[in-house]
């Protein structure tokens, strides 16, 4: 009977070579046992229906799981994915922004560069995400298939079974005190952006005018040699910001130590900012003239601008310092 | 019967299947004869569950199997090994204990 042959073939083709023949023989004898002596196609159909879906029958014979990642590893898998995905995405974005700004030649309009960056950024995050997702899943699928322990107990993040002692490793963090990963990553992103702009100010910041090929760069804002001569100070601030962000990421919640370090960082960066911006050689004379003419300002544009910038910078620093201490002092 | 009740019932019975199958294998049985034996006692078992289960029991060395080719069609007979008998006895005790405990619990509910 052809249908029986086909059914057996459907089951055995899913099985390892060595057990095929034996299982096929047993299935055939069973199916024939179930059929009446003088059977018709209808009988065969009803018997095969009782035997059920060949794929399910075959999977019963196999020791292999019918899932990619089972309950034992699922929780670890999801937790790792949650940790790794955002880190990978942010690093791909930061490195993209840094390379774009450093390789910027000044020929293209900034708006175009930013649009390009957004496009590449989204694409980069997506492809990094897919890569991470794919490889992590592959690794876990392999672990799932090579772990022959009978136990199905789910594992914790350290690949061990849970014990009450694990609770000691979890800090209790009230929501108001928590430092979110997003906050830290935005901080890192901000550092990467301003640092790249600082070192490339000569070709990025300045006056743009409508020319024949879209926007054209006319005059830089800063006197580049003066600005860049402060590079050791800038590097110190960059180092402080990154160090603080990393420390915040590791600790995960505000405490007094972080609030103090945050204050130190803000004081240092404010001092550096004031030193740089109050240098009266900083602004490009051509730029100052241009702006003064454009808005028909009277008086010294440089002083006026520097004063406003210092006020804004220090104001935000003070607010952030205050917030840091407020969050550190929340008790629960 | 609602789908939920259906799936809960299946779940409830699944654990007892191994015991049911082991209990019938004190004498050699082949696949279909085992199905009939179980059905006579009102236990219906999916065919796609039974045959793989038999193989698994064999791998776990609870049963042995052999082909009998003396009859009109060859049949594969399964029977408990000494180790299988031992495990079956213990499993049976566990089941009796569980069902006693459970019936106590269920009776207690009726008296309230």
Interface residues (C-beta under 8 A of the other chain):
Chain A: X23 X25 X26 X27 X29 X30 X32 X33 X34 X50 X51 X52 X53 X56 X57 X60 X61
Chain B: X30 X31 X32 X33 X46 X47 X48 X49 X51 X52 X53 X55 X67 X73 X74 X75 X76
